[in-house]
Amino acid sequence: MDPIEEKILEAFPLREWSRRRVCLAASGGPDSVALVRAFVAIAKENKLQDALCVATVNHGLRGAESDGDAEFVRELGTKLGTRVVVKSIDREALERETKRRGSLESAARNLRYELLEDAAKEFGARYLATAHHADDQLETILFRLFRGSGLDGLQGVATTRALNQSLTLTRPMLAISKGEILAYLARLEQDYRVDSSNLSSEFARNRIRNELVPLLDDLFPNRWRGALLRFAEQGKETNAFLDELVDKLEIELKNETRRREKYRQALQELNVAVPEKGADDVVELPLKTLQNAPQIVLTRFFQRLWRRRRWPLGDMGRDEWIRLAESVKKGKASRQFPGNVAALFPDGETARLQRIAPSDERH
């Protein structure tokens, strides 16, 4: 077995997918072609060919070149005896998504994953495998670092991520470098497609890959890659520790809320008037419990709360999270948070986070 295939099995053991189906995302580029060749080799050795399918998405952004990529993937899958699913992005859908997201790159990536999920669902796959590798991980960390993503961004991309209840995204090549991939394809005498848009300086990621990475290789040869990955691992460990503290804070909040609810019920039994409970766009929390938490735990708790409530996260940067935490610490009301979220303290014992929908959202 080739060393690349061994590394893939180490990251994604056969016991996890030998009785399930896997959909392989392929673009025709060297990374995804290596992914397909490795999985097919592993599957054939273990008589699991029927467990695989290859899915490709034609963005249609490069005309005949995009069509050629899709056809290349189709021919590769046919040659290897693997089912192939070809999806195409609707031009009007791409235009709408671009307007919504403000970025063609982001819109195309989002629609691509939607279509890959559709292909995986049609095949009955439990896993969707992509060809992200070690160099991609480094580029992602650098991109997020300079964008100011904080500790979460320093983790890079995760090895696995649940896309829905029945489908999990897996990235089994994160420990494999670009150089190893190209060497593997050379050993197989396997050709591949080259995406001309990867050479464009229009996208920040391309400039990181084509300009910054070579500069770092020149300045810190054989040093910066390992150092950055170790830094990312430390960020991951720190995040895990902070998440444990947030979990403990949530337990304290639930216990205190439960105690208050029992008190509330007792008052009702005594026919004592009590305020109505908050609506769906209101979260009420015990103020003192929040105030006792360290600021870094408090901001992380609020980020988790925002995601659960599906409140707008885009404009909530570090300054906004710190201001929210300080507002809670002082018990001082603030209505200045993005997404029309106000922090209120009606009785000195309760922190009320309330999203006030603008008039156009009420109709």
Secondary structure, 3 states (H helix, E strand, C coil): CCHHHHHHHHHCCHHHHCCCCEEEECCCCHHHHHHHHHHHHHHHHCCCHHHEEEEEEECCCCCHHHHHHHHHHHHHHHHHCCEEEEEECCHHHHHHHHHHHCCHHHHHHHHHHHHHHHHHHHHCCCEEECCCCHHHHHHHHHHHHHHCCCHHHHCCCCCEEECCCCCEEECCCCCCCHHHHHHHHHHHCCCCCCCHHHHCCCCHHHHHHHHHHHHHHHHCCCCHHHHHHHHHHHHHHHHHHHHHHHHHHHHHHHHHHHHHHHHHHHHHHCCCCCCCCCCCCEEEEEHHHHHCCCHHHHHHHHHHHHHHHCCCCCCCCHHHHHHHHHHHHHCCCEEEECCCEEEECCCCCEEEEEECCCHHHCC
